[in-house]
């Protein structure tokens, strides 16, 4: 593999209005090549309606080892929990 190839993450939308799902990655020299490689590799049986490719270096993720401290601040805000609100009698399925 050539040193000038970039790693791209691939996301496929299976049907219009559905969320995109990460399906894997491809190596390519530019975005057009990445789209073509993703299409050839991940949509061989018409599995998608749209493809996103993103350079892997542009994806930022939280550290799973630090998840407790990272997500802890949300627990301090009781108004984010639905039990804080009084629901009208007619409201169902929340």
Helices and strands as residue ranges (DSSP letters): E 6-13, E 20-28, H 31-42, E 50-55, G 56-58, G 64-66, H 67-72, G 73-76, G 78-80, G 82-84
